[in-house]
Amino acid sequence: MLGCSPDKPAPIQADDAQYTVGIARIDTHGVVVDERIEDRSWVHVDLEFVEGTIDAPAGPADEATWSGHAAIHIRGNSSVGYEKKQYALEIRDEDGQDIDAEFFGLPEEEDWVLHAPYSDKTLMRNHLMFSWSRAIGRYAPRTRFVDLFMEDQGGELGPGDYRGVYVLVEKIKRDKNRVDVEKLEPEDTRSPDIEGGYLLRRDWIEDEAIETEVYGDEVMVEYPKSDNITSAQWNYIEGYLNDFEAALARNDGSHSDYADLESFADHMLMMELSRNVDAYVLSTYMHKPRDGRLNMGPVWDFNGSLGNADYFESWEAEGWHYENSEFPGDNPNGFHWYTQLLEDDEFQEILSTRWSEHRSSVWSDEALLADIDATALLLNESQAHNFNRWPVLGEYIWPNDSGAVDRDSYAQEVEYLKTWLAERTAWLDTQWLQ
């Protein structure tokens, strides 16, 4: 699909130790996907991937290691205004039917995201936070960096079709290799079958949502999907959330019968570590397995995190995110669960214990900063191509912190991330470290 190209990326190590920055090539057959912001209709495309390894880094002109058919459309909420668009990606067969596919060593699936780091000028915040979640045993989407080339003018794909550094990300969904909860069938209407699995989301309301009785929280049911869930299943999970809230309100410790408190604690640690502007109230997923309690996670969407935002006091390395003066402006009912949990001595002890465990191992300063350095090395050549295509270094791109205008190189962006994170962990140590 592609004739000539820039030089190949350097063979440097990725977080998976095997994969370097890959290549993605998309031919839309003349359809300009970026113009379909309002309807977000699917566009059928030809797709190729080139996998790169330490010994054989990928080049844009290299033969594809995977090729097939797919469909894409623009995705995102606030990000749709960026020039660099991000895309939902479905792998399909020649008849347009969804099919599972495996590439870059990732478990096979049909649904993916091509995330476009733009306001995040390190290009790595989502990748890092997802990696750090998995490091403490909490599933988060796996990622692979790719240089994306996309032809949408009906011509031959070439070097001029370069779109920048993208992150191929697993879409959050129920799957044995993703959110591993049981598959619910329409006939599962009685206990114990009806008790799981469910995937829930707190976010901007896009569909019918459960409104809880005690705190008025609005929670969408991601799985089962709206056209598959039965009224009995909807009533079950709605009742479960209401029973959980009633237990929280009683403040007698019975909430632990409904919630996996360690998962709630780990989620809070990740939100406070990153000081994510969406923390707790948006892009917040939960799941309930059949034989278990409500779990927080997986985590999602960290563009406005790790010092990279100018609202909700998120640029401050000190202080609780949940105590900032504007919080929780995006969802007034979204933090009530944690408000109650923080009154519980047992939960406070779990927070402190888990933080100490993580800081003594995979979240030590040495480990966290090494991950940033390794990712920066991985992106060393590709980031230069990206910022040649999108010259935004030294510019304010919403919601950047005010200091972004003074950081006019990739190295400065990476150094700011490292400095901010070290200051953040130092402050959190004063609060939680045992």
PLY file of the C-alpha trace (Angstrom):
ply
format ascii 1.0
element vertex 434
property float x
property float y
property float z
element edge 433
property int vertex1
property int vertex2
end_header
0.00 0.00 0.00
2.91 2.39 0.63
5.79 3.02 -1.71
8.47 5.17 -0.06
8.94 6.32 3.52
11.03 8.08 6.16
13.79 6.11 7.84
12.80 3.19 10.04
12.27 3.81 13.75
15.24 2.90 15.93
15.15 -0.59 17.47
14.45 0.39 21.06
12.66 -1.45 23.78
8.92 -1.22 24.49
7.11 -2.00 27.73
6.42 -5.48 26.36
10.17 -5.90 25.71
9.50 -7.34 22.26
7.58 -4.69 20.35
8.79 -1.34 19.07
6.66 1.31 17.38
4.63 -0.39 14.66
3.09 0.91 11.46
-0.63 1.22 10.69
-1.77 1.89 7.12
-5.40 2.74 6.31
-6.98 3.29 2.89
-10.48 4.80 3.08
-11.03 4.62 -0.69
-11.59 8.36 -0.91
-13.92 8.83 2.06
-12.84 11.71 4.33
-13.55 10.20 7.74
-12.59 13.38 9.60
-15.58 15.22 8.13
-18.04 12.78 9.72
-17.97 14.35 13.16
-21.71 14.63 13.66
-23.00 11.28 12.40
-19.87 9.22 13.17
-20.95 6.71 10.56
-18.69 3.73 9.95
-16.37 3.91 6.94
-15.15 0.65 5.40
-11.37 0.65 4.95
-8.44 -1.55 4.07
-6.07 -1.94 7.01
-2.48 -3.11 7.32
-0.20 -3.42 10.31
3.57 -3.81 10.35
4.91 -5.19 13.61
8.32 -4.04 14.77
10.67 -5.83 17.15
14.04 -5.08 18.68
15.81 -7.10 16.03
13.56 -6.01 13.13
12.07 -2.53 13.65
9.10 -1.61 11.49
9.39 0.74 8.52
6.48 2.43 6.72
7.34 0.73 3.41
7.73 -2.75 4.92
5.48 -5.62 3.96
2.44 -5.95 6.20
2.53 -8.54 8.97
-1.28 -8.36 9.16
-3.75 -7.11 6.56
-7.50 -7.19 6.19
-10.71 -5.20 6.22
-12.01 -2.88 8.93
-14.33 0.02 9.64
-13.53 3.26 11.44
-15.24 6.39 12.67
-14.25 9.42 14.72
-14.60 8.91 18.47
-14.26 10.99 21.61
-16.06 13.89 23.25
-13.92 16.97 23.90
-11.17 15.59 21.66
-13.25 15.81 18.47
-12.25 19.47 18.19
-8.58 18.58 17.83
-7.05 18.54 14.36
-5.54 15.15 15.09
-8.55 12.85 15.30
-8.94 9.57 17.13
-10.87 6.63 15.77
-12.96 3.66 16.78
-11.77 0.59 14.89
-13.65 -2.62 14.10
-12.03 -5.53 12.31
-14.35 -6.97 9.66
-14.39 -9.59 6.95
-14.87 -8.89 3.24
-18.64 -9.02 3.74
-18.52 -6.33 6.43
-19.15 -8.68 9.36
-17.24 -8.20 12.61
-14.46 -10.74 13.17
-11.78 -11.25 15.81
-8.18 -10.61 14.83
-4.82 -10.83 16.55
-1.82 -8.53 15.97
1.12 -7.06 17.89
0.91 -9.98 20.29
-2.41 -8.76 21.71
-5.29 -11.15 22.46
-7.66 -11.44 19.52
-10.75 -9.24 19.42
-12.78 -7.21 16.93
-13.11 -3.85 18.73
-10.18 -1.45 19.14
-9.36 2.23 19.55
-6.79 4.27 17.66
-6.05 6.84 20.34
-4.48 10.09 19.10
-2.34 11.79 21.77
-2.53 15.53 21.01
-2.91 17.64 24.14
-0.67 15.07 25.85
2.64 16.02 24.30
4.53 13.19 25.97
2.26 10.90 23.89
2.33 8.39 26.73
0.01 9.27 29.63
-2.71 6.74 28.77
-0.14 4.09 27.98
1.64 4.65 31.30
-1.44 4.67 33.50
-2.83 1.55 31.85
0.55 -0.15 32.35
0.73 0.92 35.99
-2.77 -0.43 36.60
-1.86 -3.82 35.17
1.33 -3.77 37.24
-0.72 -3.85 40.46
-2.93 -6.64 39.15
-5.85 -4.54 37.88
-6.70 -5.14 34.24
-6.45 -2.06 32.04
-6.40 -1.95 28.23
-3.19 -3.11 26.60
-1.51 -0.73 24.20
0.85 -0.61 21.24
2.31 2.53 19.67
2.00 2.90 15.90
2.89 5.47 13.26
-0.35 5.95 11.35
-0.60 6.57 7.61
-4.07 7.15 6.18
-5.10 7.92 2.59
-8.56 9.50 2.28
-8.37 11.28 -1.08
-8.70 8.24 -3.31
-5.03 8.19 -4.32
-2.09 5.94 -3.53
-0.94 5.81 0.07
2.39 7.56 0.53
4.65 9.44 2.96
2.44 12.53 2.73
-0.37 10.57 4.37
1.42 10.39 7.71
-0.99 11.21 10.58
1.30 10.95 13.59
1.94 8.71 16.59
-1.17 6.78 17.62
-1.81 4.26 20.36
-3.63 1.06 19.44
-5.75 0.37 22.54
-8.04 -2.45 23.56
-11.60 -1.17 23.82
-13.12 -1.82 27.24
-15.65 -4.62 26.86
-16.66 -7.94 28.34
-14.23 -10.55 27.06
-12.24 -13.38 28.60
-9.05 -11.40 27.88
-10.43 -7.98 28.85
-13.14 -7.51 31.50
-13.46 -11.17 32.39
-16.99 -11.45 33.71
-19.50 -14.11 32.74
-21.56 -13.90 29.57
-25.21 -13.24 30.33
-27.84 -14.92 28.21
-31.47 -13.76 27.95
-32.57 -16.87 29.83
-30.36 -15.95 32.81
-33.15 -14.43 34.88
-32.77 -16.20 38.24
-30.06 -16.54 40.86
-27.27 -17.36 40.68
-27.06 -16.86 36.89
-28.58 -13.38 36.92
-25.94 -12.14 39.36
-23.24 -11.61 36.73
-21.55 -10.49 34.77
-22.19 -6.79 34.36
-20.04 -3.95 33.03
-21.11 -0.48 34.15
-19.98 3.06 33.34
-20.31 6.48 34.94
-19.84 9.12 32.22
-21.66 11.61 30.04
-25.11 10.07 29.59
-25.39 8.56 26.11
-28.11 6.00 26.74
-30.69 5.02 29.33
-29.09 5.01 32.75
-29.83 3.66 36.20
-30.49 6.50 38.64
-29.73 5.27 42.12
-32.22 5.88 44.91
-29.99 7.14 47.74
-27.46 9.39 46.00
-29.02 9.97 42.58
-25.95 8.65 40.76
-26.46 7.89 37.06
-24.81 4.67 35.90
-25.01 3.23 32.39
-25.03 -0.51 31.73
-22.34 -1.28 29.15
-22.86 -5.03 29.25
-25.26 -6.58 28.57
-25.91 -4.12 25.74
-29.17 -2.20 25.74
-30.68 -4.31 22.96
-29.82 -7.55 24.79
-30.38 -6.92 28.48
-33.65 -8.25 29.86
-35.86 -6.33 32.26
-35.06 -8.90 34.95
-31.31 -8.34 34.53
-31.73 -4.56 34.52
-33.81 -4.76 37.69
-31.23 -7.01 39.34
-28.22 -4.74 38.81
-30.29 -1.64 39.63
-31.38 -3.28 42.87
-27.81 -4.29 43.66
-26.57 -0.70 43.32
-29.43 0.56 45.46
-28.70 -2.04 48.15
-25.01 -1.05 48.07
-25.88 2.63 48.53
-28.30 1.84 51.34
-25.51 -0.07 53.09
-23.14 2.87 52.64
-25.73 5.24 54.09
-26.22 2.99 57.15
-22.49 3.27 57.85
-22.48 -0.06 59.68
-19.81 -1.81 57.61
-22.26 -3.84 55.55
-21.16 -2.08 52.36
-18.28 -4.58 52.18
-20.87 -7.24 51.40
-21.52 -5.44 48.10
-18.17 -3.89 47.14
-14.68 -5.28 46.72
-12.97 -2.67 48.86
-9.44 -3.41 47.61
-10.56 -2.66 44.05
-12.13 0.61 45.22
-8.91 1.46 47.04
-6.67 0.70 44.06
-8.92 2.79 41.85
-8.65 5.73 44.22
-4.87 5.35 44.39
-4.67 5.58 40.60
-6.97 8.59 40.46
-5.01 10.45 43.12
-1.60 9.37 41.78
-2.49 10.78 38.37
-4.71 13.63 39.62
-6.91 12.88 36.63
-9.43 15.66 35.87
-12.09 13.03 35.10
-11.37 11.07 38.26
-14.29 9.30 39.93
-17.08 11.00 37.97
-16.40 10.48 34.24
-14.79 7.68 32.19
-15.34 5.51 35.26
-16.00 1.80 34.71
-17.20 -0.82 37.18
-17.91 -4.51 36.83
-19.62 -7.26 38.78
-18.81 -10.94 38.28
-21.40 -13.59 39.00
-19.68 -14.94 42.08
-18.31 -11.67 43.36
-18.95 -8.13 44.51
-18.91 -4.82 42.67
-15.40 -3.94 41.47
-14.08 -0.57 40.36
-12.33 -0.52 36.98
-10.92 -0.84 34.51
-9.41 2.64 34.37
-9.79 4.77 31.23
-8.81 8.16 29.76
-5.80 9.92 31.29
-5.11 12.70 28.79
-5.84 15.33 31.44
-3.72 13.77 34.14
-0.22 13.72 35.59
0.00 17.51 35.61
-1.45 18.05 32.14
-4.58 20.11 32.89
-5.42 23.64 33.96
-8.66 23.06 35.85
-9.76 21.22 38.99
-6.33 22.24 40.36
-4.96 19.22 38.54
-1.58 20.82 37.90
-0.91 20.89 41.65
1.35 18.09 42.84
0.11 18.49 46.43
-3.39 18.10 47.80
-6.25 15.66 47.33
-7.86 15.79 43.94
-11.25 15.08 45.48
-10.93 18.16 47.70
-10.25 20.69 44.95
-12.57 23.68 45.02
-14.38 22.83 41.77
-14.84 19.10 42.29
-16.96 17.26 41.25
-18.31 19.78 38.77
-18.81 17.33 35.88
-21.07 15.02 37.90
-22.34 16.29 41.27
-23.58 12.81 42.30
-20.53 10.84 41.21
-18.40 10.91 44.36
-20.92 9.99 47.05
-19.70 6.39 47.28
-16.18 7.49 48.11
-17.43 10.20 50.47
-19.00 7.45 52.55
-16.11 5.02 52.18
-13.64 7.61 53.43
-15.59 7.69 56.71
-14.74 4.01 57.18
-11.58 3.23 59.17
-11.26 -0.16 57.44
-11.22 1.48 54.01
-8.65 4.06 55.15
-6.44 1.22 56.35
-6.80 -0.58 53.02
-5.78 2.60 51.18
-2.66 2.98 53.28
-1.73 -0.69 53.06
-2.16 -0.90 49.30
-0.22 2.32 48.71
2.67 1.04 50.81
2.68 -2.29 48.97
2.70 -0.63 45.54
5.36 1.93 46.51
7.68 -0.81 47.72
7.52 -2.56 44.36
6.04 -1.64 40.95
5.15 1.94 41.92
8.48 2.90 43.44
9.92 6.13 42.08
12.66 4.12 40.43
10.16 1.88 38.64
7.78 4.68 37.59
10.53 6.95 36.25
12.20 4.03 34.48
8.91 3.30 32.69
8.75 6.91 31.51
12.36 6.82 30.31
11.83 3.52 28.50
8.73 4.83 26.74
10.48 8.07 25.75
13.31 6.00 24.29
10.80 3.84 22.45
9.23 6.96 20.92
12.50 8.75 20.30
12.30 8.81 16.50
8.55 8.63 16.02
7.88 11.63 18.28
10.04 13.77 15.98
7.91 12.79 12.98
4.74 13.37 15.03
5.66 16.91 16.03
6.80 17.72 12.53
3.28 16.74 11.43
1.62 18.41 14.43
3.85 21.32 15.59
2.15 21.93 18.94
5.17 21.90 21.27
5.28 25.21 23.11
1.59 25.89 22.37
-1.41 25.75 24.67
-3.66 22.87 23.61
-6.69 22.57 25.89
-6.54 21.61 28.70
-2.77 22.04 29.09
-1.32 23.45 32.29
-0.08 27.02 32.02
3.56 25.95 31.83
3.04 24.12 28.54
3.81 27.27 26.54
7.33 27.28 27.98
8.08 23.66 27.09
9.06 23.75 23.43
10.74 20.34 23.11
9.72 16.74 23.64
12.53 16.29 26.17
11.13 19.14 28.26
7.66 17.60 28.20
9.05 14.28 29.42
11.13 15.96 32.10
8.09 17.91 33.34
6.12 14.67 33.60
8.89 13.03 35.62
9.33 16.01 37.94
5.59 16.37 38.54
5.16 12.66 39.24
8.05 12.57 41.72
6.56 15.53 43.58
3.13 13.90 43.55
4.30 10.57 44.95
6.32 12.39 47.63
3.19 14.21 48.83
1.05 11.06 48.74
3.72 9.27 50.77
3.14 11.78 53.57
-0.54 10.80 53.59
-0.53 7.06 52.99
2.89 5.50 53.42
3.04 3.20 56.44
0 1
1 2
2 3
3 4
4 5
5 6
6 7
7 8
8 9
9 10
10 11
11 12
12 13
13 14
14 15
15 16
16 17
17 18
18 19
19 20
20 21
21 22
22 23
23 24
24 25
25 26
26 27
27 28
28 29
29 30
30 31
31 32
32 33
33 34
34 35
35 36
36 37
37 38
38 39
39 40
40 41
41 42
42 43
43 44
44 45
45 46
46 47
47 48
48 49
49 50
50 51
51 52
52 53
53 54
54 55
55 56
56 57
57 58
58 59
59 60
60 61
61 62
62 63
63 64
64 65
65 66
66 67
67 68
68 69
69 70
70 71
71 72
72 73
73 74
74 75
75 76
76 77
77 78
78 79
79 80
80 81
81 82
82 83
83 84
84 85
85 86
86 87
87 88
88 89
89 90
90 91
91 92
92 93
93 94
94 95
95 96
96 97
97 98
98 99
99 100
100 101
101 102
102 103
103 104
104 105
105 106
106 107
107 108
108 109
109 110
110 111
111 112
112 113
113 114
114 115
115 116
116 117
117 118
118 119
119 120
120 121
121 122
122 123
123 124
124 125
125 126
126 127
127 128
128 129
129 130
130 131
131 132
132 133
133 134
134 135
135 136
136 137
137 138
138 139
139 140
140 141
141 142
142 143
143 144
144 145
145 146
146 147
147 148
148 149
149 150
150 151
151 152
152 153
153 154
154 155
155 156
156 157
157 158
158 159
159 160
160 161
161 162
162 163
163 164
164 165
165 166
166 167
167 168
168 169
169 170
170 171
171 172
172 173
173 174
174 175
175 176
176 177
177 178
178 179
179 180
180 181
181 182
182 183
183 184
184 185
185 186
186 187
187 188
188 189
189 190
190 191
191 192
192 193
193 194
194 195
195 196
196 197
197 198
198 199
199 200
200 201
201 202
202 203
203 204
204 205
205 206
206 207
207 208
208 209
209 210
210 211
211 212
212 213
213 214
214 215
215 216
216 217
217 218
218 219
219 220
220 221
221 222
222 223
223 224
224 225
225 226
226 227
227 228
228 229
229 230
230 231
231 232
232 233
233 234
234 235
235 236
236 237
237 238
238 239
239 240
240 241
241 242
242 243
243 244
244 245
245 246
246 247
247 248
248 249
249 250
250 251
251 252
252 253
253 254
254 255
255 256
256 257
257 258
258 259
259 260
260 261
261 262
262 263
263 264
264 265
265 266
266 267
267 268
268 269
269 270
270 271
271 272
272 273
273 274
274 275
275 276
276 277
277 278
278 279
279 280
280 281
281 282
282 283
283 284
284 285
285 286
286 287
287 288
288 289
289 290
290 291
291 292
292 293
293 294
294 295
295 296
296 297
297 298
298 299
299 300
300 301
301 302
302 303
303 304
304 305
305 306
306 307
307 308
308 309
309 310
310 311
311 312
312 313
313 314
314 315
315 316
316 317
317 318
318 319
319 320
320 321
321 322
322 323
323 324
324 325
325 326
326 327
327 328
328 329
329 330
330 331
331 332
332 333
333 334
334 335
335 336
336 337
337 338
338 339
339 340
340 341
341 342
342 343
343 344
344 345
345 346
346 347
347 348
348 349
349 350
350 351
351 352
352 353
353 354
354 355
355 356
356 357
357 358
358 359
359 360
360 361
361 362
362 363
363 364
364 365
365 366
366 367
367 368
368 369
369 370
370 371
371 372
372 373
373 374
374 375
375 376
376 377
377 378
378 379
379 380
380 381
381 382
382 383
383 384
384 385
385 386
386 387
387 388
388 389
389 390
390 391
391 392
392 393
393 394
394 395
395 396
396 397
397 398
398 399
399 400
400 401
401 402
402 403
403 404
404 405
405 406
406 407
407 408
408 409
409 410
410 411
411 412
412 413
413 414
414 415
415 416
416 417
417 418
418 419
419 420
420 421
421 422
422 423
423 424
424 425
425 426
426 427
427 428
428 429
429 430
430 431
431 432
432 433
